[in-house]
Amino acid sequence: MARAPADPPIERVEEPRAAIGRSADGPERTHPWHRVLWLTGVDYFSTLGYQPGIALLAAGALAPLATGLLVLVTLFAAVPVYREVARHSYVGQGSIAMLENLLKGWKHKLFVLALLGFATTDFVITMTLSAADAAEHACENPYLGLVLGGHQLAVTLGLLALLAGVFLRGFREAIGIAMIVGIPYILLNVVVIVRGFIEIAHRPEVLGRWMEALHAHGDPTALLFGAVLVFPRLALGLSGFETGVAVMPLVDDGPSLSGAASGKPEGRIAGTGKLLAGAAVLMSVLLLSSSFVAALLVPEEAFRRGGVASGRALAWLAHGLLGSGFGTLYDLATIAILWFAGASAMAGILNLIPRYLPRFGMSPAWVARVRPLVLLVFAFDVVITLIFKADVNAQGGAYATGVLVLMLSAAVAVTLALWREARTRAVYFLLVSCVFAYVLEKNVRDRPDGVIIASCFVAFIVATSALSRFRRATELRVEHLVFADEESRRHFDAIRGKKVDLVPIEHTGKAERWDKIRELRERHQVEGPIAFLHVSLRDDRSEFEATIEIRVRRIVETGNYFLHVKGAVAIANTIAFVSEEIDPRTIILGLTRGSPMSQAVRFLLFGQGETGLLVYQILVRHWDSTPEDDVRPLIVLVSD
């Protein structure tokens, strides 16, 4: 029979895994922020493989101006928001965890499940879009295309299958790999962009044609208005910030205990701030320069859907300006970082979903195992790839929707947190939230496929979570037992092991207890000491497990005992747990005459219901799963 630990913790603090980067032997050692930056970079920097082409397709000549607005949003909205997220959620749990801590109850649970649906959309589309773009780079390469040309869909599915296979075998340390694929990729992009500027310097007519195209859109005010209208289509260039805070546990906290006074790892928080700012500044420079070069040098017929530069504008320039040899090297580096971005997304799902659903009591058993979850995600990848036919541009809206919902939730979480702290900066982040809300609304209105896909994921998560919660409702659901004082511990130990009869009661008054004593003596021939048990529920009944506090007092007049439990999430489950700890001779349970349906709903949502029958059900289930030779308590059901 299970026993309470000697000194159980009152609160569990979980150090979650980073999106990538925990070895099979335990948490990885920490690293300087500039090394961890590349884990964020494989997701963030890899968008250069398709962002310039998507920007051209969405904005044409306005692409550099719209990209400039994107950079401003990155530096003055996204970076400040996620620096605050790092300050408030410094173990790497991100904005969803912040909102979870700020909100309570069933509304909060449903809200978190909805965000998990959008996060899943973000990660899954990251995998499918990255694989599709990697396949496009391979199929359009003059050498690889001889074998793979015309088979982009098959190559995309092959890359996704390879990704799933790697995770089925087990994924190991990733920082070194991220640097190996990230640094050369950035350097190759710099070479292409610099060569593009040299080409522009030698061909001033391309600058003149671009200026004429801008004039055709109107005066500077019209240009700015046009850029504001189209820049939400470029929002997928904001990806990578959630990963930036997810990898926080891998950032070195510095040589000294800088957070000792505040209780926070200040060195890690500062390092993560530098990581976020460094990645944003580097990416902003690359986005602006690549957008400008692509807008001037890539002709319209090339970047249109089906064109030779569609989804691969910089790769097309690399081949055209630097030759097929360099272009092939660029393609290989792009394929590598895009594939690794998919690995980052897969690891993100494998760590995000198990972090929340088991604690909510909303996970099937297989969620705790990696391989079934990998296979499920791979199935989603295949479906999404077939729906979009491995088209990079078609998936841009869905990807941007997932990214923007997470960024909006982060901005709202930071606003609420600073508002509670009475910080005037909350007003600034309220404005930032409005900016993200505008970008999200515009993106959803123009390309609703992201919301449709996210809604499917939300519906799937909510449905499976509800079914799992229903199936797990009759578990004991007590995480830890703590005693109110030493006297309670002493009395509790004294009544263990078939020494008392356990009688749960609804109220705590002495008159009720004495009436119960007389009734039990007369009707049920109870001779020994009685342990009366009263359970008080916590305010938030939506939690699945709880740490309960128990106070035990001996009633001197009768020699009986009174046990008062506080902080429970469900009455019947708590009674069953305490019964297992005490191991009484008899458990005498009262029955009501309430409607079975309403009682079931009250139990599932609010932890109440037909207590007598539920305690019996919970104990029988627990006994079936924990066989032992001891004599079980006698259960007596008494109708009121």
TIMITI-162079 format. One line per 3 residues: number of its first residue (from 1); their letters; for each residue x, y, z of C-alpha. Coordinates in steps of 0.02 Angstrom, whole numbers. Layout:
! residues N
NUM) a) X,Y,Z  ...
//
This chain:
! residues 640
1) mar) 0,0,0  67,172,-46  128,283,95
4) apa) 155,469,101  337,523,90  420,581,248
7) dpp) 447,760,190  350,784,29  372,944,-68
10) ier) 229,1066,-67  260,1127,-243  337,1045,-395
13) vee) 454,1151,-500  487,1073,-669  640,1112,-772
16) pra) 575,1075,-946  674,1017,-1094  729,1143,-1221
19) aig) 658,1125,-1396  818,1038,-1448  967,995,-1345
22) rsa) 946,872,-1205  1046,714,-1209  985,542,-1165
25) dgp) 1086,545,-1005  1004,700,-931  1009,889,-952
28) ert) 1146,954,-1063  1281,1066,-997  1251,1250,-1023
31) hpw) 1336,1355,-1156  1372,1539,-1191  1224,1627,-1270
34) hrv) 1312,1651,-1438  1325,1461,-1458  1145,1429,-1407
37) lwl) 1092,1564,-1531  1114,1439,-1672  976,1328,-1603
40) tgv) 860,1475,-1626  943,1512,-1792  902,1346,-1875
43) dyf) 719,1395,-1862  739,1583,-1884  880,1598,-2012
46) stl) 815,1455,-2120  670,1567,-2175  796,1654,-2290
49) gyq) 774,1501,-2401  599,1557,-2447  562,1727,-2368
52) pgi) 633,1838,-2508  535,1742,-2640  374,1749,-2539
55) all) 402,1935,-2509  420,1966,-2696  265,1865,-2734
58) aag) 164,1959,-2602  227,2136,-2626  324,2148,-2789
61) ala) 423,2310,-2795  359,2353,-2621  447,2201,-2546
64) pla) 597,2298,-2474  480,2427,-2394  366,2293,-2322
67) tgl) 520,2201,-2260  577,2362,-2177  413,2368,-2080
70) lvl) 439,2186,-2034  611,2230,-1966  539,2372,-1862
73) vtl) 408,2255,-1789  547,2128,-1754  662,2249,-1664
76) faa) 535,2357,-1573  395,2232,-1540  450,2050,-1547
79) vpv) 618,2072,-1462  552,2175,-1313  405,2054,-1291
82) yre) 514,1899,-1285  644,1981,-1173  502,2005,-1049
85) var) 445,1826,-1076  622,1770,-1035  619,1875,-876
88) hsy) 453,1802,-817  471,1623,-880  657,1591,-856
91) vgq) 650,1400,-858  606,1402,-1043  419,1371,-1036
94) gsi) 377,1523,-1141  222,1629,-1163  97,1486,-1146
97) aml) 163,1450,-971  150,1635,-928  -34,1638,-977
100) enl) -61,1475,-883  4,1557,-724  -98,1716,-751
103) lkg) -264,1628,-785  -356,1497,-683  -501,1376,-699
106) wkh) -580,1285,-845  -574,1440,-957  -387,1443,-933
109) klf) -372,1258,-975  -471,1279,-1137  -368,1434,-1181
112) vla) -206,1339,-1157  -273,1194,-1262  -317,1318,-1401
115) llg) -142,1392,-1395  -70,1216,-1402  -171,1192,-1561
118) fat) -96,1348,-1640  78,1300,-1578  56,1129,-1658
121) tdf) 6,1217,-1819  164,1322,-1809  277,1170,-1781
124) vit) 193,1056,-1908  192,1189,-2045  374,1226,-2003
127) mtl) 413,1045,-2042  308,1033,-2200  356,1203,-2270
130) saa) 541,1178,-2233  539,1004,-2311  445,1070,-2463
133) daa) 569,1212,-2487  716,1094,-2463  639,980,-2595
136) eha) 615,1128,-2712  797,1176,-2693  847,996,-2731
139) cen) 731,976,-2881  781,1142,-2960  967,1110,-2939
142) pyl) 1047,1076,-3110  1134,920,-3044  1012,849,-2918
145) glv) 868,896,-3032  925,767,-3160  869,632,-3037
148) lgg) 739,721,-2931  662,842,-3054  473,836,-3062
151) hql) 460,737,-2900  451,877,-2771  303,800,-2679
154) avt) 391,632,-2663  554,714,-2607  460,816,-2476
157) lgl) 377,660,-2406  545,572,-2407  627,712,-2306
160) lal) 483,707,-2181  498,517,-2167  686,536,-2137
163) lag) 649,665,-2002  526,547,-1916  650,404,-1930
166) vfl) 786,504,-1844  671,541,-1697  610,362,-1688
169) rgf) 791,309,-1663  824,450,-1540  889,627,-1562
172) rea) 1049,678,-1474  1145,837,-1435  1108,972,-1562
175) igi) 1205,1132,-1528  1357,1071,-1623  1250,1018,-1772
178) ami) 1157,1183,-1770  1321,1279,-1781  1386,1165,-1919
181) vgi) 1234,1196,-2029  1196,1374,-1972  1361,1465,-1986
184) pyi) 1405,1409,-2164  1228,1447,-2219  1239,1626,-2155
187) lln) 1410,1650,-2235  1348,1585,-2402  1199,1704,-2394
190) vvv) 1317,1849,-2358  1419,1802,-2511  1264,1796,-2621
193) ivr) 1197,1962,-2554  1365,2051,-2572  1380,1984,-2749
196) gfi) 1204,2048,-2781  1252,2224,-2725  1404,2218,-2839
199) eia) 1291,2169,-2983  1175,2314,-2943  1324,2433,-2941
202) hrp) 1374,2372,-3115  1195,2380,-3181  1121,2545,-3121
205) evl) 974,2521,-3239  898,2390,-3122  892,2521,-2985
208) grw) 808,2641,-3105  676,2511,-3153  640,2478,-2969
211) mea) 620,2664,-2934  500,2679,-3081  399,2533,-3012
214) lha) 388,2622,-2844  331,2784,-2927  193,2688,-3012
217) hgd) 120,2652,-2839  105,2838,-2797  184,2963,-2677
220) pta) 280,2914,-2517  118,2909,-2417  41,2787,-2539
223) llf) 199,2682,-2535  195,2675,-2346  11,2631,-2346
226) gav) 41,2494,-2475  184,2423,-2373  75,2422,-2216
229) lvf) -59,2325,-2309  57,2191,-2378  185,2168,-2238
232) prl) 72,2047,-2139  102,1924,-2282  285,1927,-2234
235) alg) 251,1885,-2051  328,1712,-2065  493,1806,-2052
238) lsg) 452,1828,-1867  475,1644,-1827  605,1583,-1703
241) fet) 566,1687,-1548  471,1549,-1457  620,1436,-1490
244) gva) 731,1574,-1421  650,1565,-1250  627,1376,-1258
247) vmp) 817,1352,-1262  843,1460,-1107  893,1312,-995
250) lvd) 1045,1288,-1107  1109,1467,-1084  1251,1485,-959
253) dgp) 1206,1581,-802  1381,1649,-784  1521,1612,-660
256) sls) 1434,1689,-509  1266,1662,-425  1200,1823,-497
259) gaa) 1019,1777,-462  1041,1733,-279  960,1892,-215
262) sgk) 814,1897,-336  789,1710,-343  807,1717,-533
265) peg) 953,1663,-644  994,1840,-694  1145,1788,-797
268) ria) 1038,1668,-898  902,1798,-922  1029,1927,-981
271) gtg) 1111,1800,-1096  943,1754,-1172  908,1939,-1201
274) kll) 1071,1952,-1296  1028,1794,-1392  860,1864,-1445
277) aga) 929,2035,-1490  1080,1962,-1582  975,1844,-1685
280) avl) 851,1982,-1726  983,2108,-1779  1075,1981,-1888
283) msv) 914,1921,-1968  851,2098,-1994  1008,2145,-2091
286) lll) 995,1987,-2195  809,2010,-2228  825,2192,-2282
289) sss) 977,2164,-2392  912,2003,-2471  742,2081,-2505
292) fva) 823,2230,-2589  940,2124,-2696  800,2004,-2745
295) all) 679,2145,-2788  805,2223,-2907  883,2069,-2987
298) vpe) 747,1934,-2994  629,1963,-3141  443,1947,-3112
301) eaf) 420,1794,-3224  551,1703,-3118  475,1729,-2945
304) rrg) 294,1699,-2997  214,1532,-2950  294,1397,-3055
307) gva) 440,1510,-3101  621,1456,-3088  648,1568,-2933
310) sgr) 482,1531,-2848  519,1497,-2663  707,1505,-2694
313) ala) 751,1682,-2747  924,1686,-2666  967,1513,-2731
316) wla) 922,1570,-2908  1037,1720,-2886  1176,1609,-2818
319) hgl) 1170,1502,-2975  1153,1650,-3092  1285,1763,-3015
322) lgs) 1412,1639,-2946  1395,1485,-3055  1319,1313,-3037
325) gfg) 1458,1250,-2924  1431,1384,-2793  1244,1375,-2820
328) tly) 1246,1188,-2784  1345,1220,-2625  1215,1350,-2577
331) dla) 1074,1228,-2614  1152,1093,-2505  1176,1215,-2360
334) tia) 996,1273,-2380  929,1095,-2384  1028,1054,-2226
337) ilw) 967,1202,-2125  787,1182,-2184  788,998,-2135
340) fag) 863,1043,-1966  728,1176,-1942  604,1033,-1960
343) asa) 700,938,-1827  686,1089,-1712  498,1093,-1740
346) mag) 479,906,-1709  576,921,-1546  468,1069,-1499
349) iln) 309,967,-1515  384,819,-1422  424,932,-1276
352) lip) 275,1051,-1280  128,929,-1285  188,814,-1142
355) ryl) 227,968,-1038  44,1018,-1021  -77,878,-1060
358) prf) -19,752,-927  -30,886,-792  -205,928,-849
361) gms) -254,744,-843  -288,763,-1028  -165,647,-1111
364) paw) -185,469,-1173  -53,349,-1109  47,356,-1271
367) var) 84,543,-1254  218,500,-1126  307,392,-1256
370) vrp) 406,473,-1396  381,350,-1538  190,351,-1547
373) lvl) 191,541,-1540  321,549,-1679  214,436,-1787
376) lvf) 60,543,-1755  154,703,-1800  222,619,-1957
379) afd) 44,573,-2006  -5,757,-1986  145,807,-2092
382) vvi) 92,690,-2232  -87,754,-2231  -34,938,-2233
385) tli) 94,907,-2370  -36,820,-2479  -164,958,-2448
388) fka) -43,1094,-2503  43,983,-2633  212,1030,-2560
391) dvn) 188,1211,-2619  298,1329,-2517  201,1487,-2556
394) aqg) 33,1406,-2517  90,1359,-2342  154,1532,-2299
397) gay) -13,1594,-2233  -40,1444,-2119  137,1460,-2052
400) atg) 117,1645,-2020  -48,1615,-1928  32,1495,-1804
403) vlv) 180,1612,-1776  70,1766,-1752  -51,1684,-1630
406) lml) 96,1634,-1519  172,1808,-1532  5,1891,-1491
409) saa) -17,1776,-1341  159,1821,-1284  122,2008,-1300
412) vav) -42,1989,-1204  44,1885,-1069  180,2016,-1047
415) tla) 50,2156,-1042  -50,2067,-906  106,2025,-805
418) lwr) 172,2204,-808  -2,2272,-772  -8,2165,-614
421) ear) 163,2230,-568  98,2409,-593  231,2443,-724
424) tra) 200,2587,-844  282,2485,-982  120,2386,-989
427) vyf) 48,2525,-1098  187,2501,-1226  157,2314,-1234
430) llv) -29,2344,-1250  10,2442,-1409  124,2301,-1466
433) scv) -20,2179,-1438  -128,2288,-1550  5,2282,-1686
436) fay) 13,2092,-1679  -177,2084,-1675  -185,2189,-1835
439) vle) -56,2082,-1923  -145,1923,-1869  -317,1987,-1923
442) knv) -251,2042,-2092  -161,1877,-2119  -313,1774,-2070
445) rdr) -430,1876,-2179  -318,1860,-2331  -266,1679,-2302
448) pdg) -389,1587,-2187  -311,1416,-2216  -200,1437,-2061
451) vii) -351,1460,-1948  -438,1312,-2029  -288,1199,-1998
454) asc) -263,1267,-1822  -448,1240,-1784  -430,1059,-1836
457) fva) -282,1038,-1720  -374,1127,-1579  -527,1016,-1604
460) fiv) -418,860,-1605  -325,911,-1447  -483,961,-1354
463) ats) -575,801,-1404  -433,684,-1356  -401,784,-1197
466) als) -583,775,-1143  -589,588,-1176  -427,563,-1080
469) rfr) -488,669,-934  -647,565,-928  -549,401,-930
472) rat) -426,459,-797  -556,540,-684  -557,389,-567
475) elr) -371,394,-529  -321,443,-351  -270,618,-412
478) veh) -167,666,-259  11,714,-296  76,734,-117
481) lvf) 13,727,61  77,852,189  31,868,373
484) ade) -29,1028,452  79,998,606  176,865,699
487) esr) 25,817,803  -69,775,644  74,666,583
490) rhf) 79,575,750  -109,541,754  -109,489,572
493) dai) 26,360,602  -69,297,755  -226,253,658
496) rgk) -146,164,512  -172,-21,482  -350,-81,519
499) kvd) -368,20,679  -515,133,636  -674,140,534
502) lvp) -670,282,406  -827,389,391  -825,535,268
505) ieh) -940,678,321  -1002,829,226  -991,958,366
508) tgk) -871,987,510  -989,1025,656  -979,925,818
511) aer) -1167,894,821  -1157,805,654  -1012,697,713
514) wdk) -1102,646,873  -1261,606,775  -1157,499,658
517) ire) -1079,408,805  -1249,363,877  -1314,310,707
520) lre) -1162,203,670  -1168,117,839  -1352,78,821
523) rhq) -1369,32,637  -1200,-39,589  -1130,-107,753
526) veg) -969,-8,740  -871,-44,898  -697,29,875
529) pia) -634,207,851  -706,307,708  -604,422,595
532) flh) -718,559,526  -651,632,365  -701,801,292
535) vsl) -630,858,125  -620,1042,75  -597,1077,-110
538) rdd) -479,1208,-179  -549,1353,-279  -482,1292,-446
541) rse) -561,1120,-475  -496,1111,-653  -326,1051,-592
544) fea) -305,863,-610  -187,828,-464  -154,924,-305
547) tie) -48,924,-148  -167,903,-1  -142,960,178
550) irv) -217,855,318  -251,902,498  -289,760,621
553) rri) -362,785,795  -416,658,924  -590,686,998
556) vet) -555,664,1183  -738,638,1235  -761,484,1123
559) gny) -586,425,1077  -626,451,894  -530,554,766
562) flh) -570,699,652  -472,721,490  -486,882,390
565) vkg) -410,884,216  -381,1048,124  -332,1087,-56
568) ava) -414,937,-141  -473,942,-322  -602,802,-305
571) ian) -689,737,-149  -709,554,-196  -531,534,-258
574) tia) -462,614,-100  -565,501,12  -498,351,-84
577) fvs) -320,413,-67  -334,444,120  -416,273,140
580) eei) -268,192,54  -149,283,170  -245,236,329
583) dpr) -301,60,278  -458,62,389  -563,-87,440
586) tii) -720,-17,359  -765,130,247  -944,188,274
589) lgl) -1005,294,128  -1169,386,109  -1272,388,-50
592) trg) -1385,525,-116  -1535,513,-231  -1473,641,-357
595) spm) -1482,623,-546  -1339,511,-607  -1307,624,-757
598) sqa) -1296,785,-656  -1189,698,-525  -1069,638,-660
601) vrf) -1053,814,-732  -1024,888,-559  -888,761,-527
604) llf) -798,787,-693  -803,978,-688  -807,1022,-503
607) gqg) -741,869,-408  -906,831,-322  -1047,710,-367
610) etg) -1110,543,-300  -965,520,-180  -1007,348,-111
613) llv) -1014,257,-277  -865,354,-345  -755,309,-196
616) yqi) -801,126,-223  -762,139,-409  -595,227,-381
619) lvr) -538,103,-249  -585,-48,-353  -489,23,-502
622) hwd) -339,60,-392  -344,-112,-312  -351,-196,-482
625) stp) -194,-103,-535  -100,-131,-370  -128,-311,-314
628) edd) -70,-356,-140  -101,-488,-7  -174,-373,128
631) vrp) -358,-386,170  -453,-245,87  -564,-131,191
634) liv) -749,-174,196  -850,-44,101  -1025,-6,165
637) lvs) -1141,101,57  -1280,184,156  -1430,268,74
640) d) -1487,430,155
//
